Amino acid sequence: MAGVATPRVRHLRGRRRRAEDAARSDPSGAFRASSAGPVRTARPADRQAEMLTPEERDWLRERLEDLERGYAELPPGLPHCVVHGDAWVGNVLSIGDGRAVLADFERSALGPPEWDLVSTAVKYDTLGGISEAQYTEFVAIYGHDVMSWEGFPVLRDIRELRMVTMAAQIGMENPATRGEATSRLAAIRGESGPRPWRYWRPLS
């Protein structure tokens, strides 16, 4: 995770690789996880969709269908393994002795490891939240640049759409943040210029 000290990233990488090895070497199937389906988590609930216009809802429905097809047809990449499912810096916790641990395994599943890597790529490419040097360091530590993979745009777009629907969810509970959902939706529809969209604000 970008923004985490290099030794912590190495430690997390080791823990993740051990989990991957455990899943691959378990012919009995005792190590079980569901298959990843990240597009489902980007689908807004009916209540969230209420804040959108009919035209926006139609666009969103068509976009979800396009991304579902894109995810089903992803090109070959890294071998499928256990993925965290929501691997961003907010789910990395320091335990006070120089180590860090991953938290929130609600979306853990079997799937493309690129799905975990895309979170940091989005922080760099979509949000401009980390520098090129920081992203380059992350790639060097992990040993793979998801942005160089042909399937990256699909996973990036799914992650961005999830960020939009999350903003809509919070907007239904806090009207003061509804403008953020509208702004993000305009961006992914191509109405706000090219990435990075540095004006996306954290949700509270």
VOGU-3710 file (C-alpha; in Angstrom, 3 decimals, decimal comma):
1> magvatprvr> 0,000/0,000/0,000  1,502/3,279/-0,995  2,095/5,652/1,868  3,122/2,790/4,188  6,805/2,553/5,125  8,787/0,200/2,903  9,524/-2,428/5,625  5,810/-2,679/6,358  5,016/-3,222/2,708  7,599/-6,009/2,566
11> hlrgrrrrae> 6,064/-7,592/5,658  2,548/-7,453/4,211  3,741/-8,803/0,906  5,237/-11,812/2,703  2,009/-12,486/4,616  -0,037/-12,209/1,435  2,254/-14,581/-0,455  2,026/-17,152/2,346  -1,760/-17,022/2,133  -1,587/-17,483/-1,645
21> daarsdpsga> 0,685/-20,504/-1,242  -1,655/-22,013/1,345  -4,605/-21,765/-1,015  -2,707/-23,275/-3,951  -1,289/-26,179/-1,937  -4,620/-27,256/-0,423  -5,962/-30,016/-2,691  -8,513/-31,018/-0,044  -10,308/-27,717/-0,447  -10,189/-27,018/3,283
31> frassagpvr> -9,035/-23,495/2,475  -12,243/-22,094/1,035  -13,152/-18,689/-0,277  -15,780/-17,386/-2,636  -14,904/-16,162/-6,106  -14,287/-12,452/-6,413  -17,052/-10,438/-8,074  -16,103/-6,782/-7,632  -18,709/-5,437/-10,034  -21,478/-6,560/-7,671
41> tarpadrqae> -20,089/-4,328/-4,934  -20,216/-1,329/-7,293  -23,950/-1,709/-7,907  -25,875/1,020/-6,040  -28,761/0,069/-3,800  -32,198/1,370/-4,771  -32,042/3,987/-2,034  -28,694/5,286/-3,281  -30,047/5,559/-6,820  -32,830/7,857/-5,628
51> mltpeerdwl> -30,454/10,813/-5,632  -29,685/10,297/-9,338  -31,728/11,519/-12,277  -33,428/8,924/-14,504  -30,843/9,602/-17,213  -28,000/9,086/-14,740  -29,532/5,823/-13,531  -29,833/4,585/-17,122  -26,204/5,467/-17,781  -25,109/3,767/-14,591
61> rerledlerg> -27,032/0,584/-15,419  -25,452/0,397/-18,875  -22,008/1,091/-17,431  -22,390/-1,721/-14,906  -23,370/-4,113/-17,688  -20,311/-3,076/-19,719  -18,001/-3,601/-16,734  -19,523/-6,974/-15,897  -18,760/-8,109/-19,439  -15,283/-6,623/-19,214
71> yaelppglph> -14,570/-8,407/-15,934  -15,816/-11,722/-17,340  -13,483/-11,297/-20,325  -10,356/-10,062/-18,549  -7,157/-10,988/-20,421  -4,702/-13,429/-18,829  -2,763/-11,964/-15,922  -1,257/-13,146/-12,669  -2,493/-16,533/-11,368  -5,707/-16,265/-9,372
81> cvvhgdawvg> -5,219/-16,516/-5,632  -6,618/-15,250/-2,352  -7,281/-11,523/-2,638  -8,093/-9,127/0,173  -10,762/-7,383/-1,888  -10,415/-3,901/-0,409  -6,668/-3,388/-0,202  -6,212/0,301/0,425  -4,116/2,127/3,000  -7,112/2,620/5,317
91> nvlsigdgra> -7,150/-1,126/5,914  -3,488/-1,257/6,955  -2,988/-1,032/10,719  0,254/-0,430/12,569  0,671/-2,712/15,575  3,361/-0,570/17,180  6,487/-2,680/16,702  7,364/-1,627/13,170  5,020/-4,167/11,620  1,672/-3,677/9,947
101> vladfersal> -1,331/-5,932/9,455  -4,214/-5,969/7,018  -7,718/-5,531/8,407  -11,289/-5,875/7,087  -11,447/-9,178/5,227  -15,158/-8,880/4,460  -14,521/-9,012/0,692  -11,725/-11,595/0,696  -12,155/-14,103/-2,113  -10,382/-16,045/-4,824
111> gppewdlvst> -9,675/-13,910/-7,843  -7,146/-11,894/-9,825  -4,436/-10,384/-7,586  -4,537/-7,350/-9,844  -7,749/-6,384/-8,033  -5,770/-5,697/-4,869  -3,015/-3,874/-6,741  -5,423/-1,578/-8,577  -6,293/0,341/-5,388  -2,826/1,880/-5,207
121> avkydtlggi> -2,785/2,457/-8,967  -6,090/4,356/-8,677  -4,687/6,457/-5,868  -1,894/7,468/-8,247  -3,603/7,540/-11,648  -7,166/8,600/-10,787  -6,720/10,745/-7,700  -3,157/12,036/-7,925  -2,943/11,190/-4,232  0,596/9,818/-4,373
131> seaqytefva> 3,576/10,853/-6,438  5,107/9,006/-9,356  8,096/8,205/-7,154  5,858/6,650/-4,491  4,021/4,559/-7,054  7,301/3,453/-8,629  8,528/2,360/-5,191  5,352/0,359/-4,636  5,770/-1,396/-7,993  9,412/-2,169/-7,273
141> iyghdvmswe> 8,563/-3,720/-3,899  5,684/-5,821/-5,190  7,420/-6,724/-8,425  4,514/-6,070/-10,776  2,944/-2,963/-12,303  -0,787/-3,522/-12,735  -0,995/-0,413/-14,930  1,038/-2,197/-17,589  -1,562/-4,988/-17,811  -4,121/-4,937/-20,619
151> gfpvlrdire> -6,951/-5,523/-18,144  -6,070/-2,549/-15,946  -8,656/-0,110/-17,405  -11,505/-2,488/-16,542  -10,464/-2,933/-12,915  -9,675/0,779/-12,583  -13,125/1,694/-13,895  -14,805/-0,744/-11,491  -12,885/0,734/-8,575  -13,817/4,275/-9,645
161> lrmvtmaaqi> -17,471/3,298/-9,970  -17,376/1,855/-6,455  -16,065/5,200/-5,241  -19,018/6,914/-6,892  -21,643/4,594/-5,400  -20,013/4,872/-1,977  -20,312/8,639/-2,232  -23,987/8,233/-3,167  -24,553/5,985/-0,166  -23,044/8,513/2,212
171> gmenpatrge> -24,878/11,306/0,420  -28,220/9,701/1,252  -27,273/9,814/4,924  -25,529/13,191/4,848  -26,983/15,668/2,335  -23,921/17,905/2,727  -21,859/15,329/0,817  -24,266/14,763/-2,091  -22,356/17,164/-4,293  -19,328/14,858/-4,059
181> atsrlaairg> -21,286/11,957/-5,555  -22,519/14,162/-8,396  -19,000/15,452/-9,048  -17,526/11,964/-9,120  -20,220/10,681/-11,450  -19,555/13,530/-13,869  -15,851/12,652/-13,846  -16,281/8,967/-14,719  -18,726/9,995/-17,458  -15,948/12,002/-19,104
191> esgprpwryw> -17,432/15,411/-18,276  -14,571/16,739/-16,124  -11,442/16,351/-18,198  -8,712/13,726/-17,977  -7,366/12,032/-14,858  -6,109/12,678/-12,266  -9,186/14,138/-10,591  -7,474/15,677/-7,595  -10,631/17,498/-6,501  -12,301/14,264/-5,279
201> rpls> -12,664/14,843/-1,522  -12,453/12,189/1,210  -15,848/11,024/2,430  -16,789/11,516/6,077
//
